[in-house]
Amino acid sequence: MSEAKKRTVTLKRTLSAPIKLVWEAWTQPEHIVHWWGPKGMDTKVIEHDFSVGGKWKYTMSMPDRNEFISEGVYSEIVELEKIFSSANFKPMTESVEIQAVFEANGDKTNFTFNVIHTTEEYCRQQEKMGIMNGWGSVFDRLEIFVSSSKGR
């Protein structure tokens, strides 16, 4: 196993919507607010410059009113294919890279999401804290949003 693989958490899904719709859900602030963040959190888009070198910043409010800040800088964007970004999810996770990779599959979309940590130990720590459940909840919300948006 490569050193980078040891530092990476990967989630894969097949989403029940065409790639164009999934791409729009990821790239348009008016859609991001509907699914970004685990179940029970409300998201506000504070900044969204969807370009290489552009910054993004979202706040996520939990039911107890605690707030998480997620932010980063886009490093690579290939339309309908991939979005790579630095990412901080304060106060839980900092200095990771996230990679969203999209592949058309008829009227569905194969989706791969990687979270690359600075060290293998940091990756293991994040796994123990529930990173798979957290992102799994986010992508459950994404699936609900895109599958209910097919007819728009």
Z-matrix of the N, CA and C atoms (Angstrom, degrees):
N
C 1 1.453
C 2 1.527 1 108.85
N 3 1.326 2 115.99 1 134.36
C 4 1.462 3 119.93 2 -178.43
C 5 1.526 4 110.43 3 -70.13
N 6 1.321 5 114.68 4 158.92
C 7 1.464 6 121.06 5 -179.99
C 8 1.535 7 110.51 6 -60.98
N 9 1.338 8 117.59 7 -41.73
C 10 1.466 9 120.85 8 179.86
C 11 1.529 10 110.95 9 -64.69
N 12 1.313 11 118.18 10 -38.50
C 13 1.473 12 121.45 11 178.75
C 14 1.523 13 111.20 12 -61.88
N 15 1.326 14 116.58 13 -35.63
C 16 1.462 15 121.14 14 -179.61
C 17 1.530 16 111.68 15 -68.26
N 18 1.327 17 116.55 16 -19.25
C 19 1.472 18 121.32 17 -179.04
C 20 1.526 19 111.90 18 -101.85
N 21 1.338 20 117.34 19 7.60
C 22 1.458 21 121.89 20 -170.75
C 23 1.522 22 112.17 21 -117.36
N 24 1.326 23 115.38 22 133.51
C 25 1.458 24 122.44 23 169.25
C 26 1.526 25 105.83 24 -102.85
N 27 1.334 26 116.77 25 129.79
C 28 1.463 27 121.52 26 -177.67
C 29 1.520 28 110.27 27 -123.55
N 30 1.326 29 115.18 28 132.19
C 31 1.466 30 122.09 29 172.99
C 32 1.515 31 107.77 30 -120.77
N 33 1.327 32 116.84 31 137.15
C 34 1.465 33 121.41 32 178.23
C 35 1.521 34 108.84 33 -125.43
N 36 1.317 35 114.44 34 141.34
C 37 1.464 36 121.69 35 178.18
C 38 1.525 37 108.89 36 -143.88
N 39 1.318 38 115.16 37 154.43
C 40 1.460 39 121.07 38 164.02
C 41 1.517 40 105.06 39 -111.15
N 42 1.334 41 115.30 40 114.54
C 43 1.464 42 121.59 41 -176.42
C 44 1.527 43 109.78 42 -91.02
N 45 1.314 44 116.72 43 142.92
C 46 1.464 45 122.62 44 -175.22
C 47 1.524 46 112.14 45 -85.97
N 48 1.329 47 115.41 46 54.03
C 49 1.466 48 120.64 47 178.29
C 50 1.523 49 108.35 48 -157.98
N 51 1.335 50 116.78 49 152.76
C 52 1.461 51 119.56 50 178.27
C 53 1.530 52 112.38 51 -65.60
N 54 1.305 53 115.62 52 155.61
C 55 1.468 54 121.88 53 -173.78
C 56 1.527 55 112.14 54 -56.91
N 57 1.323 56 118.16 55 -38.81
C 58 1.463 57 120.59 56 -178.47
C 59 1.533 58 110.85 57 -60.35
N 60 1.313 59 116.50 58 -41.33
C 61 1.462 60 120.72 59 179.87
C 62 1.533 61 111.36 60 -69.17
N 63 1.323 62 117.22 61 -40.73
C 64 1.472 63 120.69 62 177.82
C 65 1.528 64 109.38 63 -64.58
N 66 1.329 65 117.19 64 -41.70
C 67 1.467 66 121.39 65 178.20
C 68 1.534 67 110.04 66 -59.91
N 69 1.326 68 116.95 67 -45.81
C 70 1.463 69 120.30 68 179.48
C 71 1.529 70 111.10 69 -61.37
N 72 1.334 71 117.17 70 -38.70
C 73 1.463 72 120.82 71 179.06
C 74 1.522 73 110.70 72 -61.45
N 75 1.333 74 116.83 73 -34.86
C 76 1.468 75 121.76 74 -179.46
C 77 1.522 76 113.58 75 -80.77
N 78 1.328 77 117.62 76 -24.49
C 79 1.463 78 119.45 77 -167.88
C 80 1.524 79 114.86 78 -112.58
N 81 1.308 80 118.71 79 -8.38
C 82 1.464 81 120.89 80 -176.70
C 83 1.533 82 110.07 81 -114.45
N 84 1.332 83 116.29 82 120.90
C 85 1.469 84 120.56 83 -175.65
C 86 1.525 85 114.23 84 -53.10
N 87 1.329 86 117.05 85 -36.91
C 88 1.470 87 119.07 86 -178.64
C 89 1.525 88 112.00 87 -66.08
N 90 1.329 89 117.66 88 -18.64
C 91 1.463 90 121.61 89 175.86
C 92 1.528 91 111.40 90 -95.43
N 93 1.314 92 116.67 91 -37.40
C 94 1.464 93 121.78 92 -177.79
C 95 1.526 94 111.02 93 -55.03
N 96 1.320 95 117.20 94 -39.57
C 97 1.469 96 120.57 95 -177.10
C 98 1.531 97 113.06 96 -61.74
N 99 1.336 98 117.53 97 -19.32
C 100 1.465 99 120.96 98 -177.32
C 101 1.520 100 114.14 99 -84.41
N 102 1.336 101 117.50 100 -17.24
C 103 1.470 102 117.29 101 -174.64
C 104 1.529 103 115.10 102 -137.38
N 105 1.326 104 118.85 103 -18.88
C 106 1.467 105 120.42 104 -176.10
C 107 1.525 106 109.57 105 -69.94
N 108 1.273 107 117.24 106 126.27
C 109 1.464 108 122.93 107 179.97
C 110 1.515 109 110.71 108 108.22
N 111 1.323 110 116.83 109 150.29
C 112 1.468 111 120.84 110 178.72
C 113 1.521 112 112.08 111 -62.01
N 114 1.329 113 115.26 112 160.37
C 115 1.460 114 122.32 113 178.86
C 116 1.529 115 109.66 114 -52.41
N 117 1.340 116 115.64 115 135.99
C 118 1.454 117 121.38 116 179.11
C 119 1.516 118 113.78 117 94.83
N 120 1.330 119 117.07 118 -5.24
C 121 1.468 120 120.09 119 179.47
C 122 1.528 121 109.97 120 -105.83
N 123 1.322 122 115.43 121 142.72
C 124 1.463 123 121.57 122 172.56
C 125 1.517 124 107.97 123 -101.01
N 126 1.323 125 116.47 124 137.47
C 127 1.461 126 121.71 125 -176.46
C 128 1.521 127 110.59 126 -113.86
N 129 1.328 128 115.50 127 138.51
C 130 1.466 129 122.72 128 172.18
C 131 1.512 130 107.69 129 -121.81
N 132 1.325 131 116.15 130 134.76
C 133 1.462 132 121.18 131 175.89
C 134 1.525 133 107.32 132 -88.97
N 135 1.330 134 115.97 133 117.07
C 136 1.460 135 122.12 134 -179.86
C 137 1.525 136 110.06 135 -91.90
N 138 1.328 137 115.68 136 -40.85
C 139 1.464 138 121.95 137 -179.37
C 140 1.520 139 107.92 138 -145.91
N 141 1.351 140 116.06 139 141.12
C 142 1.465 141 119.23 140 -179.44
C 143 1.528 142 109.11 141 -156.08
N 144 1.326 143 116.31 142 87.24
C 145 1.464 144 122.39 143 176.02
C 146 1.522 145 106.65 144 -104.66
N 147 1.338 146 115.69 145 89.13
C 148 1.460 147 120.95 146 -174.35
C 149 1.532 148 110.55 147 -79.43
N 150 1.341 149 113.68 148 79.31
C 151 1.462 150 122.01 149 176.98
C 152 1.524 151 106.98 150 -155.48
N 153 1.326 152 116.48 151 157.49
C 154 1.465 153 119.18 152 177.69
C 155 1.524 154 107.95 153 -60.73
N 156 1.313 155 116.35 154 127.03
C 157 1.463 156 122.55 155 -175.10
C 158 1.517 157 113.04 156 89.41
N 159 1.337 158 116.69 157 -8.90
C 160 1.460 159 121.51 158 179.77
C 161 1.516 160 111.71 159 -77.69
N 162 1.319 161 115.02 160 150.19
C 163 1.465 162 121.00 161 -178.62
C 164 1.522 163 110.62 162 -99.73
N 165 1.328 164 114.37 163 149.05
C 166 1.455 165 121.35 164 171.71
C 167 1.524 166 108.49 165 -130.86
N 168 1.335 167 114.66 166 147.02
C 169 1.460 168 119.95 167 178.84
C 170 1.524 169 108.00 168 -152.56
N 171 1.341 170 114.94 169 126.10
C 172 1.452 171 121.76 170 178.38
C 173 1.529 172 108.15 171 -128.49
N 174 1.315 173 116.54 172 147.32
C 175 1.458 174 120.00 173 170.50
C 176 1.524 175 107.56 174 -110.57
N 177 1.320 176 114.88 175 144.13
C 178 1.457 177 121.29 176 179.01
C 179 1.521 178 107.59 177 -123.82
N 180 1.323 179 116.24 178 120.68
C 181 1.461 180 121.45 179 -179.27
C 182 1.521 181 109.58 180 -100.88
N 183 1.321 182 115.15 181 128.28
C 184 1.453 183 120.82 182 177.80
C 185 1.529 184 109.08 183 -86.68
N 186 1.333 185 117.10 184 162.81
C 187 1.474 186 119.33 185 179.47
C 188 1.533 187 113.15 186 -56.14
N 189 1.353 188 118.12 187 -28.48
C 190 1.472 189 120.24 188 179.09
C 191 1.528 190 112.15 189 -85.44
N 192 1.331 191 116.12 190 8.74
C 193 1.467 192 124.92 191 176.66
C 194 1.528 193 114.49 192 76.91
N 195 1.335 194 117.87 193 -0.17
C 196 1.465 195 119.04 194 170.40
C 197 1.515 196 108.11 195 -65.20
N 198 1.315 197 116.10 196 150.50
C 199 1.459 198 120.01 197 -175.18
C 200 1.526 199 110.69 198 -125.36
N 201 1.307 200 114.43 199 138.20
C 202 1.455 201 121.88 200 172.75
C 203 1.516 202 107.75 201 -110.61
N 204 1.316 203 116.02 202 144.31
C 205 1.462 204 121.35 203 176.40
C 206 1.518 205 107.54 204 -111.96
N 207 1.323 206 116.26 205 128.37
C 208 1.462 207 120.46 206 173.13
C 209 1.525 208 106.51 207 -118.22
N 210 1.340 209 114.58 208 133.70
C 211 1.458 210 118.72 209 -177.11
C 212 1.519 211 109.85 210 -156.91
N 213 1.315 212 114.98 211 159.93
C 214 1.452 213 119.94 212 178.17
C 215 1.511 214 111.31 213 -175.86
N 216 1.331 215 114.09 214 -172.88
C 217 1.461 216 122.48 215 179.65
C 218 1.531 217 107.52 216 -131.24
N 219 1.314 218 116.41 217 128.86
C 220 1.465 219 120.90 218 179.21
C 221 1.528 220 110.39 219 -69.49
N 222 1.339 221 116.03 220 129.69
C 223 1.468 222 120.74 221 179.48
C 224 1.522 223 112.79 222 -108.68
N 225 1.325 224 117.48 223 -24.77
C 226 1.472 225 120.41 224 179.34
C 227 1.521 226 108.77 225 -155.03
N 228 1.330 227 115.10 226 131.70
C 229 1.462 228 121.51 227 177.23
C 230 1.523 229 107.60 228 -136.55
N 231 1.317 230 116.68 229 123.05
C 232 1.456 231 122.36 230 172.18
C 233 1.524 232 105.63 231 -125.09
N 234 1.341 233 116.59 232 113.48
C 235 1.457 234 121.41 233 -172.55
C 236 1.524 235 112.25 234 -52.19
N 237 1.323 236 114.87 235 132.97
C 238 1.468 237 124.87 236 179.50
C 239 1.522 238 113.20 237 61.34
N 240 1.339 239 117.05 238 16.35
C 241 1.459 240 120.02 239 -177.62
C 242 1.535 241 113.15 240 -130.62
N 243 1.354 242 116.92 241 -54.09
C 244 1.465 243 117.39 242 -177.01
C 245 1.518 244 112.16 243 -159.33
N 246 1.350 245 113.17 244 153.80
C 247 1.457 246 123.18 245 175.83
C 248 1.524 247 106.37 246 -136.43
N 249 1.334 248 116.86 247 118.77
C 250 1.465 249 122.19 248 177.62
C 251 1.522 250 107.60 249 -116.20
N 252 1.330 251 116.02 250 141.51
C 253 1.457 252 120.10 251 -177.05
C 254 1.523 253 110.17 252 -155.57
N 255 1.327 254 115.05 253 151.29
C 256 1.464 255 118.59 254 164.63
C 257 1.521 256 105.68 255 -72.16
N 258 1.339 257 116.86 256 162.16
C 259 1.459 258 118.20 257 179.78
C 260 1.520 259 110.97 258 -157.23
N 261 1.326 260 113.41 259 140.86
C 262 1.461 261 123.08 260 170.95
C 263 1.520 262 106.34 261 -129.41
N 264 1.322 263 115.94 262 133.81
C 265 1.461 264 121.91 263 177.03
C 266 1.522 265 106.34 264 -123.46
N 267 1.317 266 114.82 265 83.02
C 268 1.463 267 121.40 266 -172.52
C 269 1.521 268 110.74 267 -78.83
N 270 1.304 269 118.98 268 132.50
C 271 1.455 270 127.74 269 13.01
C 272 1.533 271 114.08 270 -100.62
N 273 1.313 272 119.51 271 9.95
C 274 1.466 273 121.35 272 -170.77
C 275 1.529 274 115.15 273 -85.61
N 276 1.305 275 117.46 274 -46.71
C 277 1.469 276 121.65 275 -170.17
C 278 1.521 277 108.97 276 -136.42
N 279 1.329 278 115.99 277 133.61
C 280 1.463 279 118.97 278 178.22
C 281 1.518 280 110.28 279 -137.90
N 282 1.319 281 114.39 280 154.32
C 283 1.471 282 122.99 281 174.18
C 284 1.521 283 113.45 282 60.26
N 285 1.341 284 115.85 283 48.84
C 286 1.452 285 120.32 284 172.75
C 287 1.528 286 108.81 285 -114.50
N 288 1.319 287 115.61 286 166.45
C 289 1.459 288 121.59 287 171.10
C 290 1.518 289 106.70 288 -112.16
N 291 1.329 290 116.32 289 135.99
C 292 1.454 291 119.85 290 174.25
C 293 1.519 292 108.40 291 -113.24
N 294 1.323 293 114.92 292 142.54
C 295 1.458 294 122.08 293 -179.33
C 296 1.523 295 108.18 294 -131.51
N 297 1.313 296 116.07 295 118.69
C 298 1.460 297 121.98 296 174.52
C 299 1.525 298 106.95 297 -107.66
N 300 1.333 299 115.99 298 121.20
C 301 1.461 300 121.24 299 -176.82
C 302 1.528 301 108.13 300 -121.15
N 303 1.326 302 116.20 301 130.10
C 304 1.461 303 123.13 302 -174.17
C 305 1.534 304 109.93 303 -117.99
N 306 1.340 305 115.80 304 140.67
C 307 1.460 306 120.61 305 177.03
C 308 1.521 307 108.24 306 -141.72
N 309 1.341 308 115.88 307 125.16
C 310 1.459 309 120.45 308 178.70
C 311 1.522 310 109.48 309 -63.96
N 312 1.337 311 114.81 310 139.85
C 313 1.465 312 121.87 311 178.10
C 314 1.525 313 106.81 312 -141.84
N 315 1.334 314 115.65 313 72.44
C 316 1.459 315 120.39 314 -174.69
C 317 1.515 316 109.56 315 65.02
N 318 1.346 317 116.90 316 -125.59
C 319 1.464 318 120.17 317 178.84
C 320 1.533 319 111.37 318 -92.03
N 321 1.336 320 116.37 319 15.98
C 322 1.462 321 122.54 320 175.80
C 323 1.525 322 109.07 321 -121.13
N 324 1.322 323 116.21 322 175.64
C 325 1.465 324 121.43 323 179.20
C 326 1.517 325 109.31 324 -134.24
N 327 1.321 326 115.90 325 124.83
C 328 1.461 327 120.50 326 170.88
C 329 1.517 328 106.53 327 -81.24
N 330 1.313 329 115.89 328 131.07
C 331 1.450 330 121.95 329 -173.05
C 332 1.523 331 109.24 330 -130.08
N 333 1.320 332 115.88 331 129.18
C 334 1.463 333 121.66 332 175.97
C 335 1.517 334 107.94 333 -123.24
N 336 1.324 335 115.76 334 132.62
C 337 1.456 336 121.10 335 -179.44
C 338 1.519 337 108.38 336 -125.85
N 339 1.324 338 116.17 337 124.11
C 340 1.457 339 122.87 338 178.39
C 341 1.520 340 110.12 339 -114.57
N 342 1.332 341 115.84 340 137.51
C 343 1.463 342 121.94 341 170.17
C 344 1.527 343 105.24 342 -117.49
N 345 1.332 344 115.84 343 113.78
C 346 1.459 345 121.06 344 -176.67
C 347 1.524 346 108.69 345 -103.55
N 348 1.318 347 115.56 346 120.29
C 349 1.462 348 122.95 347 -177.13
C 350 1.527 349 110.41 348 -95.59
N 351 1.317 350 116.53 349 162.93
C 352 1.464 351 121.15 350 -177.98
C 353 1.520 352 112.84 351 -71.10
N 354 1.339 353 117.10 352 -28.73
C 355 1.466 354 120.45 353 178.67
C 356 1.526 355 109.48 354 -140.61
N 357 1.322 356 115.72 355 161.12
C 358 1.464 357 120.82 356 176.12
C 359 1.531 358 110.34 357 -64.40
N 360 1.334 359 116.98 358 -38.72
C 361 1.461 360 121.20 359 179.87
C 362 1.530 361 111.09 360 -62.57
N 363 1.325 362 116.81 361 -42.60
C 364 1.461 363 121.20 362 178.39
C 365 1.528 364 109.83 363 -62.79
N 366 1.317 365 116.79 364 -40.40
C 367 1.460 366 121.54 365 177.77
C 368 1.531 367 110.32 366 -60.52
N 369 1.320 368 117.70 367 -47.37
C 370 1.472 369 121.54 368 179.77
C 371 1.535 370 110.45 369 -61.78
N 372 1.339 371 116.30 370 -40.86
C 373 1.470 372 120.81 371 178.49
C 374 1.531 373 109.93 372 -60.30
N 375 1.320 374 117.30 373 -44.16
C 376 1.464 375 121.52 374 -179.98
C 377 1.535 376 110.99 375 -65.30
N 378 1.326 377 116.19 376 -37.33
C 379 1.468 378 119.70 377 176.73
C 380 1.531 379 110.26 378 -62.17
N 381 1.322 380 117.10 379 -43.17
C 382 1.464 381 121.33 380 179.53
C 383 1.526 382 111.45 381 -65.16
N 384 1.328 383 116.76 382 -30.91
C 385 1.469 384 121.07 383 179.62
C 386 1.533 385 112.26 384 -78.22
N 387 1.353 386 117.56 385 -8.61
C 388 1.460 387 119.79 386 175.66
C 389 1.508 388 116.06 387 101.98
N 390 1.331 389 117.98 388 27.62
C 391 1.468 390 121.08 389 -178.27
C 392 1.529 391 112.10 390 -56.35
N 393 1.331 392 117.14 391 -37.44
C 394 1.467 393 119.82 392 -178.80
C 395 1.531 394 110.50 393 -66.50
N 396 1.324 395 117.41 394 -40.92
C 397 1.463 396 120.37 395 178.32
C 398 1.516 397 111.36 396 -67.58
N 399 1.348 398 116.53 397 -41.68
C 400 1.459 399 120.25 398 179.78
C 401 1.516 400 112.22 399 -61.11
N 402 1.326 401 116.05 400 -54.16
C 403 1.466 402 119.04 401 179.43
C 404 1.523 403 110.94 402 -68.16
N 405 1.337 404 117.55 403 -32.86
C 406 1.465 405 119.75 404 176.64
C 407 1.517 406 111.10 405 -59.09
N 408 1.326 407 117.12 406 -41.68
C 409 1.456 408 122.02 407 177.43
C 410 1.533 409 111.32 408 -64.09
N 411 1.327 410 116.21 409 -40.62
C 412 1.467 411 120.52 410 177.85
C 413 1.527 412 109.98 411 -60.73
N 414 1.324 413 116.18 412 -46.22
C 415 1.468 414 119.09 413 -176.74
C 416 1.517 415 112.49 414 -75.72
N 417 1.341 416 118.32 415 -21.91
C 418 1.466 417 120.28 416 168.89
C 419 1.528 418 108.56 417 -63.26
N 420 1.328 419 116.55 418 -43.59
C 421 1.471 420 121.01 419 179.00
C 422 1.531 421 110.61 420 -65.43
N 423 1.335 422 116.84 421 -39.08
C 424 1.465 423 120.45 422 177.09
C 425 1.528 424 109.87 423 -61.23
N 426 1.326 425 117.10 424 -45.64
C 427 1.471 426 121.31 425 179.19
C 428 1.523 427 111.06 426 -58.48
N 429 1.327 428 116.95 427 -46.08
C 430 1.468 429 120.65 428 178.86
C 431 1.521 430 110.24 429 -61.66
N 432 1.332 431 116.78 430 -44.14
C 433 1.468 432 120.17 431 -178.60
C 434 1.525 433 111.86 432 -63.78
N 435 1.327 434 118.17 433 -50.30
C 436 1.469 435 119.05 434 -176.09
C 437 1.521 436 111.73 435 -71.40
N 438 1.315 437 118.68 436 -35.09
C 439 1.466 438 119.36 437 -179.69
C 440 1.528 439 110.58 438 -70.04
N 441 1.348 440 117.52 439 -30.52
C 442 1.463 441 120.06 440 177.93
C 443 1.516 442 112.25 441 -84.01
N 444 1.339 443 117.90 442 -10.26
C 445 1.470 444 122.19 443 -178.21
C 446 1.525 445 112.96 444 -99.58
N 447 1.316 446 118.32 445 2.83
C 448 1.480 447 121.25 446 -174.63
C 449 1.512 448 113.62 447 -57.34
N 450 1.323 449 117.03 448 -34.85
C 451 1.448 450 119.01 449 -175.05
C 452 1.507 451 115.88 450 -87.17
N 453 1.341 452 118.09 451 5.05
C 454 1.463 453 116.79 452 -174.76
C 455 1.497 454 112.90 453 -75.95
